[in-house]
Amino acid sequence: MNRLFCVLLFCACQSAPPDLRNAIVTRGEFRVTHYESGEIKAAGGEIVSSPRIGGRLKIVHLWPEGETVDVGDLILQFDPAEFERKMLDREGRLEQASSDFEKAQAQRGQELSNIKRKIQQQEAQRDLATLNQQRQEFASNIDRERGKINLKKAARSLEEARQESIAQEVINRVDLNKHGLSIDRNQRRYDSARRDYDRTSVYAVKPGIVVYRKIWKPGTDQESKVAVGDQVWSGKPLLDIPDLSKMQVRCLIGEMDIERVRIGQGANIRLEAFPGPVFSGVTSELATMASPQPGAPDIQVFELVIDIDEQDDRLKPGMSAEVEIILEVVPDILSIPLTALFNREQGFAVFRLEDGDYEEVIVELGEKNATDAIVTSGLSDGDIIALEDPTVP
């Protein structure tokens, strides 16, 4: 009696559908999507780089990341000691060159003044010799000849003094020009050293928030954010002060998926920090050449940028995001959840509710996305299918 009751109970359980989660097969729009992780960034803004001066630069001050800056705030400071010494040394050389010029100018001016006085003296000697020559009209021939000789001698001495004056003026001009060139050269060197010294202090030229960039550091095999104490080469981008009015997502796409991604495809963006909101966007930039994936140089990836349509205070540069790229939209098609599919030797199967019981049906599938798949045969619009395997106790 007990055995018969058990058999009837077993048969009743087989004929009645188990209490399972179900889904209804529906016809409608199907989206073929691709998921990638990415990082929020600003579409525009200011890039702050290390100054273009010689040698490695040691960072001694950084504005806190994520903090707001105003125009004129000191956001980046490099160790200025070496550049200050260089500036002071060249300032001393400039002062010495200026002093040498003043000394040479005074000395050359004195030499030329002496020659001018000498010319005046020679002119007086010539005038005296001329007067004596005129007075010796009735003198002896010897005296007249002596007067002529004295006059010629005085004229020759005057001419020599004048030539000496001309030569001295040329010497003065060349010498002072040489000192002037020395001053100009030392002035340029000092100005260059002063500019290098001033460039060790970097000030904000736009308001915004500070975002640290990742750089390669000696002794490491991956990028990390810039920090106080780092030594960097000149011209290296270190900070961003983004324009938060337009945000983007930066993703890295693998070689296997790049053929399906196109510029202009729609996308949905979800923030890991805020799982609630879903932002819309459009793919706007796709790298034409692959590059090694950071931390995995054997893997080649392409950079993809998605423009976010909305403007929201929750969108911050550096935040992690999940991007759902809409590769294709198929209209008026049957689709079912992936959880309704079960792998069999013949292919994929579903359990369809038929006359109060579930029957296993082999189906043919088309495109899939992260949650659903297109059904090309095996099911009809309105069929009810199980989301769990009814054969499993």
C-alpha positions in Angstrom: 0.0 0.0 0.0 2.8 2.4 0.9 4.7 1.4 -2.3 1.7 2.1 -4.5 1.2 5.5 -2.9 4.8 6.3 -3.6 4.5 5.4 -7.3 1.3 7.5 -7.7 3.0 10.4 -6.0 6.0 10.1 -8.3 3.8 10.1 -11.4 1.9 13.1 -10.2 5.1 15.0 -9.7 6.3 14.2 -13.2 3.1 15.4 -14.8 2.9 18.7 -13.0 5.5 21.4 -13.9 8.0 22.2 -11.2 8.0 25.6 -9.6 10.7 27.2 -11.8 11.5 30.6 -13.1 10.2 31.1 -16.6 10.6 33.5 -19.5 8.4 34.3 -22.4 9.9 34.2 -25.9 9.2 37.6 -27.4 9.9 39.3 -30.8 11.5 42.7 -30.9 14.7 44.7 -31.2 17.9 42.9 -30.3 21.2 44.6 -29.6 24.5 42.9 -30.3 26.9 44.4 -27.7 30.4 44.2 -26.5 31.6 45.0 -23.0 34.9 46.6 -22.0 36.3 48.2 -18.9 37.6 51.8 -19.1 38.6 54.9 -17.3 36.7 58.3 -17.2 38.7 61.2 -18.5 38.0 64.8 -19.6 37.7 65.6 -23.3 39.7 68.8 -22.9 41.7 70.7 -20.4 45.3 71.6 -19.6 48.2 69.1 -19.6 50.9 70.1 -17.2 54.4 68.8 -18.3 57.8 69.0 -16.7 59.7 72.1 -18.1 61.9 71.7 -21.1 65.2 72.3 -19.3 68.3 70.1 -19.3 68.8 67.1 -17.1 66.5 65.1 -14.8 64.1 67.0 -12.6 63.2 65.9 -9.0 59.7 66.6 -7.9 59.6 68.2 -4.4 55.9 69.4 -4.3 52.6 68.3 -5.8 49.2 69.7 -5.5 46.9 67.1 -3.9 45.1 65.0 -6.5 41.4 65.7 -6.8 41.7 69.1 -5.1 40.5 72.3 -6.8 43.1 74.8 -8.0 42.7 78.5 -9.0 44.8 80.5 -11.4 48.2 81.2 -9.9 48.3 78.2 -7.5 51.7 76.4 -7.2 50.7 73.0 -8.5 54.2 71.5 -9.2 57.6 72.3 -7.8 61.0 70.8 -8.9 64.2 71.0 -6.8 65.6 74.4 -7.8 69.0 74.1 -6.1 71.1 73.2 -9.2 69.4 75.8 -11.3 69.7 78.5 -8.6 73.5 77.9 -8.5 73.8 78.1 -12.2 71.8 81.3 -12.3 73.9 82.9 -9.6 77.1 81.9 -11.3 76.0 83.4 -14.6 74.8 86.5 -12.8 78.3 87.0 -11.4 79.9 86.5 -14.9 77.5 89.1 -16.3 78.4 91.6 -13.5 82.1 91.0 -14.2 81.6 91.5 -18.0 79.8 94.8 -17.2 82.6 95.9 -14.9 85.3 95.0 -17.5 83.4 97.1 -20.1 83.3 100.1 -17.8 87.1 99.8 -17.0 87.9 99.4 -20.7 85.7 102.3 -21.6 87.5 104.6 -19.1 91.0 103.4 -20.1 90.4 103.8 -23.8 88.8 107.2 -23.3 91.8 108.3 -21.3 94.2 107.1 -24.0 92.3 108.9 -26.7 92.2 112.1 -24.6 96.0 111.9 -24.3 96.4 111.6 -28.0 94.0 114.6 -28.6 96.2 116.7 -26.2 99.2 115.5 -28.1 97.6 116.7 -31.4 97.0 120.1 -29.9 100.6 120.3 -28.8 101.8 119.3 -32.3 99.5 121.9 -33.9 101.0 124.5 -31.6 104.5 123.4 -32.6 103.6 123.5 -36.3 102.1 127.0 -35.9 105.2 128.2 -34.1 107.5 126.7 -36.8 105.4 128.4 -39.5 105.7 131.8 -37.7 109.5 131.4 -37.3 109.7 130.5 -41.0 107.9 133.8 -41.9 110.2 135.8 -39.6 113.4 134.5 -41.3 112.8 136.2 -44.6 116.0 138.2 -44.3 117.9 135.6 -42.3 120.9 133.6 -43.6 120.4 130.6 -45.9 121.3 128.3 -43.1 118.7 129.7 -40.8 116.1 129.6 -43.4 116.9 126.0 -44.2 116.8 125.2 -40.5 113.4 126.8 -40.3 112.1 124.8 -43.2 113.3 121.6 -41.6 111.7 122.5 -38.3 108.4 123.2 -40.1 108.4 119.9 -41.9 109.3 118.1 -38.7 106.4 119.8 -36.9 104.0 119.0 -39.7 105.1 115.4 -39.7 104.7 115.0 -36.0 101.2 116.5 -36.2 100.2 114.1 -39.0 101.6 111.2 -36.9 99.6 112.3 -33.9 96.4 112.6 -36.1 97.0 109.1 -37.5 97.6 107.8 -34.0 94.3 109.3 -33.0 92.5 107.6 -35.8 94.1 104.3 -35.0 93.2 104.7 -31.3 89.6 105.4 -32.2 89.5 102.1 -34.2 91.1 100.2 -31.4 88.7 101.7 -28.9 85.7 100.8 -31.1 86.9 97.2 -31.6 87.8 96.7 -27.9 84.6 98.2 -26.6 82.6 96.2 -29.2 84.3 93.0 -27.9 83.3 93.9 -24.3 79.8 94.7 -25.5 79.5 91.3 -27.2 80.8 89.7 -24.0 78.0 91.5 -22.0 75.4 90.4 -24.5 76.6 86.8 -24.4 76.6 86.7 -20.6 73.2 88.5 -20.5 71.7 85.8 -22.7 73.2 83.0 -20.6 72.0 84.6 -17.4 68.5 85.1 -18.9 68.4 81.4 -19.9 69.5 80.3 -16.5 66.9 82.6 -14.9 64.2 81.2 -17.1 65.2 77.6 -16.2 65.1 78.5 -12.5 61.7 80.1 -12.8 60.4 77.1 -14.7 61.1 74.8 -11.7 57.9 76.4 -10.2 54.8 75.5 -12.2 51.6 77.5 -11.6 48.0 76.8 -12.7 46.9 78.9 -15.6 43.3 77.6 -15.5 40.9 76.7 -12.7 40.0 73.0 -12.2 40.9 69.9 -10.3 44.3 68.1 -10.4 44.6 64.6 -11.8 47.9 62.7 -11.6 49.2 60.9 -14.7 50.8 57.5 -14.7 54.5 57.4 -15.7 57.2 54.7 -16.0 59.6 54.7 -13.1 63.1 53.2 -12.9 63.1 49.7 -11.5 59.4 49.0 -12.2 57.8 47.1 -15.0 54.5 49.0 -15.0 53.2 52.6 -14.9 52.2 54.2 -11.6 51.0 57.7 -10.7 53.5 60.5 -10.3 54.6 61.2 -6.8 56.9 63.5 -4.8 60.5 62.3 -5.1 60.1 61.1 -8.7 62.8 62.2 -11.1 61.6 62.9 -14.6 62.9 64.0 -17.9 62.0 67.4 -19.4 58.8 67.7 -21.4 57.1 64.7 -19.6 53.3 65.1 -19.1 52.7 64.7 -15.4 49.3 66.3 -14.5 45.9 67.1 -16.0 43.6 69.9 -15.1 40.6 68.7 -17.0 37.6 70.6 -18.4 34.7 68.8 -16.7 32.1 70.1 -19.1 32.7 67.2 -21.5 33.7 63.7 -20.3 34.9 60.6 -22.2 35.8 57.0 -21.5 39.1 55.5 -22.6 39.1 51.8 -23.3 41.6 49.2 -24.7 40.1 46.8 -27.3 41.8 43.5 -28.1 42.8 42.4 -31.6 40.0 39.8 -31.8 37.3 42.4 -31.2 38.6 45.4 -33.1 37.0 44.4 -36.4 33.5 44.8 -35.0 34.0 48.3 -33.4 33.3 51.4 -35.5 33.2 55.1 -35.0 29.7 56.4 -34.3 28.4 53.3 -32.5 26.3 53.9 -29.4 27.3 52.9 -25.9 26.1 52.7 -22.4 28.4 53.6 -19.5 28.1 52.4 -15.9 30.3 53.7 -13.1 31.7 51.1 -10.7 31.5 53.7 -7.8 27.8 54.4 -8.6 26.1 51.3 -10.0 22.8 53.0 -10.4 23.1 55.6 -13.2 23.6 54.5 -16.9 25.0 57.2 -19.2 24.8 57.2 -22.9 27.7 57.8 -25.3 29.1 57.4 -28.8 32.4 56.0 -30.0 34.4 58.9 -31.3 38.1 57.8 -31.6 39.7 54.5 -32.5 43.5 54.0 -32.8 44.7 53.0 -36.2 47.7 51.2 -34.8 48.0 48.7 -32.0 50.2 49.1 -29.0 51.4 46.7 -26.2 49.0 46.4 -23.3 50.5 47.9 -20.1 51.8 45.1 -18.0 51.5 42.5 -20.8 53.8 43.5 -23.7 52.9 40.4 -25.7 49.2 41.5 -26.0 48.4 44.1 -28.6 45.5 46.5 -28.0 43.8 49.4 -29.6 42.7 52.6 -27.8 39.0 53.5 -28.1 37.4 56.7 -26.9 33.7 57.1 -26.1 32.2 60.6 -25.8 29.6 60.7 -22.9 26.4 62.6 -23.8 25.4 63.7 -20.3 27.1 66.1 -18.0 27.0 64.9 -14.4 28.9 65.8 -11.2 29.4 62.1 -10.5 31.6 61.8 -13.6 35.2 62.3 -12.3 38.5 61.8 -14.2 40.2 58.5 -13.2 37.0 56.7 -12.2 36.6 53.1 -13.5 33.7 52.4 -15.8 32.1 49.5 -17.7 31.2 50.3 -21.3 28.6 48.4 -23.3 29.2 49.1 -27.0 26.2 48.6 -29.2 27.8 46.8 -32.2 24.5 46.1 -34.1 20.8 46.5 -33.7 18.7 43.7 -35.2 14.9 44.6 -35.6 12.0 42.3 -35.1 13.8 39.1 -34.0 13.1 36.4 -31.4 15.5 36.3 -28.5 15.8 34.5 -25.2 18.0 34.9 -22.0 21.3 33.0 -22.0 20.2 31.4 -18.7 17.6 29.5 -20.6 20.2 27.7 -22.7 21.6 24.3 -21.9 24.5 22.7 -23.7 23.8 19.3 -25.3 25.7 17.1 -27.7 23.4 18.2 -30.6 23.8 21.9 -29.7 21.9 24.2 -27.4 18.6 23.2 -25.9 15.8 24.9 -24.0 12.9 23.6 -21.9 9.6 24.7 -23.3 6.4 24.5 -21.3 3.9 22.3 -23.3 0.6 21.0 -21.9 1.6 21.6 -18.3 5.1 20.0 -18.6 8.5 21.0 -19.9 9.9 19.4 -23.0 13.5 19.7 -24.2 13.8 21.5 -27.6 17.0 21.9 -29.6 17.3 25.5 -30.9 19.5 27.3 -33.4 21.1 30.5 -32.3 22.3 33.7 -34.0 24.2 36.6 -32.4 24.6 36.9 -28.7 25.2 39.7 -26.2 26.0 39.6 -22.5 22.5 38.6 -21.4 20.5 37.3 -24.5 20.8 35.3 -27.7 18.9 35.4 -31.0 16.8 32.3 -31.8 16.6 31.4 -35.5 14.7 28.2 -35.2 13.1 25.9 -32.6 10.8 28.4 -30.8 7.9 30.7 -31.6 6.8 34.1 -30.3 4.9 33.6 -27.0 6.5 30.3 -26.0 7.2 29.9 -22.3 10.7 28.5 -21.4 12.4 27.6 -18.2 15.3 29.5 -16.8 16.4 26.5 -14.8 16.9 22.9 -15.7 13.7 21.0 -14.6 15.4 17.7 -14.8 17.7 18.6 -11.9 16.1 17.8 -8.5 
